[in-house]
Amino acid sequence: MAQVVVLGLSGSTDLWLVDFDAGTVTPVAPSGDSPLGQADSLRQAGATIVKGVDFAITASSASAVGGGFLD
């Protein structure tokens, strides 16, 4: 089974499909009437949606993560 997650960062309307098995990150444009599109509409209205992810953080850069400094 593929290990994928859809991510959206605060302050951006973009959504990204991250495929951990393939090592890829691809932009996603969900249709408005799909479940993902409905969830994206909630997100754009200010909701935070988390399902199946137990750890997520943002950092200012990849080097900040390596140095142990997290935003």
N, C-alpha and C positions, 0 to 999 in steps of 0.2 A: 504494500500500500504506500502510495506517495505521501510524503510529509510536506504539506503546503500550508501557508497561512496568508491571509489577506491583511495588509497593514495600511493604515492611514495616519499620518502625523498631524498633530495639532497645528493649526495655522495654514494647512494646505488642503485643497479639495481632492488631491490625487489619491488614488488607491493603487496598491502594488500587490501583486501575487508573488510571494517568495516560495520557490521550490527548493527545499533543502537537499533533496536527493540529486537534482540536476545542478544545483549551485547557481540558480538564475533568479533574477528579479525582473518582473515584467509589469508594465502598467496595465490596469484593469479599468474598463469603462462599463459598469453594470447598467443594464436597462432598468428604467424606473419602476417597472412593475414586477421585477424579479425579487425574490427574497433578499438578495444582496443589494439591489437597488433600494429597497425599502429600508434596509438597515443603514445604508449610506445616507438616505434622507434624514433618518433619526440622528445620525452622527453630525450632519451639517447643521441640525437644529440644536446641537449642544450635548447630545447623549454620548456616553462612553459605553461601547459594546465590547465585551470580552467573553469569548467562549473557547475553551480548550487550550488556553494559554495561561501558564502559571507564573511566568516571569517575563517582564518587558520593561525596558527603560530607554530613555533617550540620552544621548551624549553629544557633546559638541564636535567630536571627531573620533575616528577609530583609534588614534593614538591616545586619546583621553581614556578610553576603555582599557587599553593595555596598561596605562599608568595607574589605573584604579580610581580615577577621578570621574565621577558620574554627575550629570546635571540633575 
